[in-house]
Amino acid sequence: MKGKDTNFSLLALRIGVSTVDETSGSTGIQVYNLSPNQLMELHYYEDITKANVVLALKINDTSSALLDSIIGMEPIDISWTDLNENVITYSMVIVDLQDRMVIDGKTSEGVIYCASIEAVKNSATKISRKFKGKTNEMVRDLCKIDLQSKKTLDLDPSLTDMTFVSPWWDPYTIISWLAWRSIPEAGNAGERSAGFLFYEDREGYHFKSMDKLVGQETTTTIEVNVKETEDSDAIHISSFTLSGSSDIFRGLNLGSYASTTFTLDMKDFKYEKHPYFISEYYPKMQKLNDRELPEFYKRFGDKGAIPTRIMTKVMDSAAFTTGKYTEDLTRQLSQSMIRNQFFFNQTGTFEYEGDQDLLLGEVVQINKYDARSGDLDIDISGRYIVGKIYRQFLTERDTMSTRVTVYRDSLG
């Protein structure tokens, strides 16, 4: 049952430290197995907008003096369970050591920050070469070949077929650049929008279309202000905070509602006009909740209306191979920006203690009830995407708590 038991059990925590044999001069690795009593705190961060997970551990090493030997890049393996078949395992490297305390000449505690070995390789890798093909295939090669990752790759197929040369970018930067230009393969052409997300969670790397993410089936129900029942699989929470923004002036300046782009193609010096209006795009856009465009947004009109922003773009379609990317290129890039703005428009947060089975990118149904009347709040209730997960274990409480940030693509 979700949300009922609050439990955390450390299965393994191993750190490898480089050693040198003073007699032979040979080097090796000494593995320290830390006990659960040495783990004082655990902080775990996942973010759908980030390419790597971050793990922070506060440990006590009064008996082993392990922290004295840590200088960075040491391998670390950690595994824990919520005692309900959810086992989280990571093999990472230490990238920072802070708040090291020395008492009576001996290190007693410190905070270790860990990241994936791929994140370290990414920072040390700069690429200048020609890329050609589907963007999801490029992402696969960057992960498997350039970063030499053995992690599971969950890649949505992309229609974007292109050629470009990387100007000494690192792999994560290249993937981010590709994400904005990737068009999902599934769905009707008029409903697709460019825009992918690349992120890491405990299951591996994901390169996912925003359109496909919002089109998923609901996996979990979150009940707010409802007493838990024995036959319920929902997560029960006492409070849910929702925030959002509707900065109309910013949207006007960015051309989020009505814009026109004039393009000059260096391939054949073709000059085109590309109008964009939210009243045409929004009804066809994949959405978490099937809601109509607010009435006042319709005032921005459609083709023939006055745009709030006029842009010019010089492009060279010869740099891109044949494929859907070259069709309505500017429209797709404009919709990519709008798709991204909608995706993160409203942000909700909640906390709970229980099983750790929520994953980034999942769609959850949040039902918010009035604490007094018990009526469903239809303005806040609805489908949301899990965008951030922060888990915290404190030894004095002997439990793992989870704070979840969810997003909803809702205007107004």
N, C-alpha and C positions, 0 to 999 in steps of 0.2 A: 504494500500500500504506500503510495507516494505521500510524502509530507508528514508522516506520523512519527516514524522513528528518527532520532537524531543520533547518528553514530559515525564513527571514524576509527579505522584500524590501520595502523602502519604495517605493511607487509615486509617492506625492505627499504633500506636506505644505505647505499654504498658509495663511497668516495675514493677514487684512486689518486694517490699522491706519488709524484716522481721521486725515485730514490737512486742513490749512487753508492756502489760498493767501493769503499775507500781503498781496499786492497787491490782489486782487479781493475777498478775504474769503469766497470760495466754499469749500465743503467737499467732500471726496471720500474715497475709500478707496484706500490704497496696499497692494497685495498683495505679500507677501514669500514667495518660494518657497524653502523650506529644503531643503538637500541632506541625503542620508542621513548624512553625516559630522556634521551638527549635531544629530542625534537621539542622545542618550546613553542614555536609558531610556524604555520605554513600559510603562505599567501599565493594564490594561483589566479592568473589573469588570462582570459581569452577575449578576443575582440574581433568582430567580423570585418573590421577595416584594417586589421594588422596582419602581417605575414608571419608572425611568430608568437608563440605562447611565452609568457614570462612567469617564472617561479621564484619565490623568495622564501628562504628557510632560516629561521633563527634557531641555532643549535647551541647546546652546552657541551663543551669538551674538556671539562676540568680533569677528567680521568685520562683522556687520550692525548691532550694537547695537539689535536689535529689542526686547529686553526693556525697554529704557528707555521705549519708547512705549506699552507695554501697561498699561491701567488697568482692564480688565474689559469684557465684552460684545463683544469682538472676534470676528468669525466665523472659524472654522477648519475647513478641509477636510483630511481625512487618508485615505489609502488604502494598504493593504498586502496582500501575498499570501504564501501558504505555498508557492508555486511548483507547486501541484498543483490548479489551477483554483479554489481557494478565495480569493476576493478580498473583503476586509472594507473597507467604505467608510463614513465618517461625516462629516456636516456638523453641527458643533456650535458652541457659543459658549464663550468663556473666562469662567469664573466665579470663578477665584482664581489668584493668582500667589504662590508661596511660595519660600523659600530662595533669594531673588535674591542673587547674590554679585557684588560690585563689586571689581575688582582694578585698582589704578593708575588709579582714576577712571573705569573703563569696565566696564559690566556684562558678565560672561563666561558665566554660566549661571543657570538658574532652573527651577522646576518649575511647569508650567501645568496647572491642573485644568479639565476641560471637561465640559459637560453639554449636553443637547439644548435647543433653543430652547423646546420645549414645557415643559420643567421650569422654565424661567425664567418663562414666561407663566403657568404654574400658580401659582407663588408670588405673582404679581401680580394674580391673578383671584379674586374672591370673589363667589359666586353666591347670590342669594335669588330663586327663582322656582319655579313649580309644574312638576313633572315628571309625566308620565303615559305609560304604555305598558310594553312589554317592557324588562327591564333591559339586555339586550344592545343594544337600539336607543338607550337613553339613553347608554350608554357610547360608542356610535358618534357620537352628536351632540356629546357632550362633547369628544371627540377632534377631530372634524372642524370643528365650529362654534366652540366656546369656546376650544379650544387651537389651532385653525386648522392642524392637523397634516396634512401630505401623505403621511405614512408609511402603509405597508400595515397594515391592521387585520385581525387574525385573531380573530374573535369566535365563540364557541360559542353556538348559539341557546339561549334561556332560556324556560322556561314562566312565570316570575314576571312577572305583569302587575299593576302597582300605580300609585298616585298618592301623591306626597308633595311637600313644600315644603322646599327646601334652606335651612338657617338660616345663610346667608353662609359656606358651606363653599367651599374651593377644589375644582377638578375632581377631583384625585386622591383627596381625602377622600370626595367623593361616590361615586366609583367603588369605593373600598374598602368603603363602607357598603353599596352595592348588591351587592358580591361575596358578602358573608356571607348575603344573602337570595336569591340566584339559584339556581334549580333547573334542572338540565340538561334539555333537551327529550328526548333519546334515553334508551332503557332502560325497563324496567318500573317502574311507579309505586312499588312496594315496595322497589326497589333504589336509587332515586335519593336523593341527599343534597344539601341546599343547601350551597353553598361553591364559589366561583370564585377564581381568581388573576388579577391584572392585572400584567403586566410588559412590559419592553422588552428586545429583543435586536437584533442586527444586521439582522434581517429586518423589524422594525417593532414594533407593539404587539400584545399578545395578551391576550384575556379568555377564560380557559379553565376549564372545569369540572374540579374535582379528580377526580371520578368518571371523566370521559372521559380525563384524563391517565393515570390508572393502568390504564385499559382498552386503551391503545394496544399495537400490536405492537412487539416489540423491534427496534431499529434497528442497534445496535452491540454487539459482544461485547468484553469486557475480560478478558484472561487474566492471572492473577497467578501468578508463579513457574513459568511455562512458557516454554521456549525458542521463539523466533520461527521460523516456517518460511516458506519463500518463497511458498507458495500461500495464506497466511493473510491475511485482511483485518482481523483483530482488532487491538486496541490491546494491546500487551504491556507490563506494568508489573512492577516488582520487589516492591512493597509496597502494601498496602491497609489503611487504618485504619478501623475501625468502632466507633462509640460510640452509646449509646442510654440511655434512662432508663425506669424503671418505678416512678415515685413513687406507690405505692399510696395513701398518706395524702392526697396532693394530689388524686388521682383520686376518692377518697371524698368529700373536701370539695367538689369541683366537681360531684359527681353524675355522673361520667363512666361509671359502671358501673350505677348504679341511682338514679333520681331521679323525683320527681313535681312537676309544675308545676300550680298552680291559677290559672286565668285568669278575669278579669272583663272582658267585652266591653262597652264603653261604648255601642256601637250599640244593643243591646237588653237590656243588663244580664244577659246570659247567663253563667252560672257553670259552668265545666267543669274536669274533672280529667284531666291528661295524664301517664300513667305512661311511663317510659322505662327499658328494661333492655338491657344490652349483649348478653345472650344471644339476644335477638330481633333486634337490629340487625346484629350482626357477621356472621352467616352470609349475609345478603343484601347486605352492603356490597361494592362493587367494590374488589378488592384487587390489588396487584401480584403477589403469590404466593398461590396457593390453599392456605391453611393453616387448620386448624380453630382455633376459639377455645380457648385453653389451659384445661385442666380446672378450675383453681381459680376462673377468672372466672365459670364457670357457677354457682358457689355464690351469686352475687348474685340468682339466681332470675329469675322473670318476673312477669307480671301477678299482683298479689295479694301479692307479697313486700314486705318493708320497705325503703323507699328510704333511701339514705344522705344525701340532701339533699332538702329540700322548699322550693320556690320559689313565689312569687306574682308575677303579672304583670297589670297593667291595660293593656288594649289597646283599640284602636278599629278594628274591621275595616271600618268605613265609609270609612276613609282609603285603603283598597286596592280597586282595581277587581276585577271578576270575573276569575277565573283560578285556576291551581293554587296560587298563593301563599296564598290564603285557606283552602285545604283543609289541615287538619292543620298549621296555622301554627306552633304551639309545638313540635310534634315536629320540623319541619324546622329550626327555629332550634337546637334541642338537638343534632340530628344534625350541623348545620353545625359546632358547636364540637367535637364528637367527631371528625368527619371531618378537621378541621384538626389535631387532636391526633395522630390516627393518621398523617396524611400526613408529618409531620416527626418521627415517633417515633424512628427510627434514622438516624444520619448517618454517611456514609462519605466518605473523601477519598483521592485518589490524584493523582500527578503523572506527566506524560510530556512528551516532546518530539516533535513531529511535526505532522501536518496539523491544521488548525484547522476541522474539519467538525462537531464536536459542537455541539449547540444546546440551549438551555434547554428543559425540558419533554420531552425525548426519553427513552425508556425504553431502558436498556442492561442487558445480561446480564453479570453479573460472576461469573466462575468462579475461585474461590480454591482453589489446590492446596497441600497440605502440602509444604514445601520438602524434607523428607527422604523421606517415603514416596511422594509424588506423588499421594496420594488426594485426591479432591474434598472440600472442607469444606462439607458440606451446610447447616450452620448459618449460614455467612456468604454462601455463593453464592446467587444469585437475581437477580431483576429489581429495578432501582432507577431512580429518576427523576433526571435531571440538574437540580440546583437552583441551583448557583452555578458560574460559570466565571471564573477569574482568570488572565489571561495576562500574561507579563512578558518584555520584551526588554531585554537588557543588551548594550551595544556591545562590552564586553570579551569576552563569550562569543559574540557575533554569532549568536544563535539565540533563538527564542521558546519559552519553556516554558509549560506549562499546568497549573494546579491545578484539579481538579474536585471539587465537593462534590455528593454524591448522597444521596437520601433513600429510605427504605423504610418502608412502613406495616406494621410487624411488632410485635406485642405480646410483651413478655417479652424 
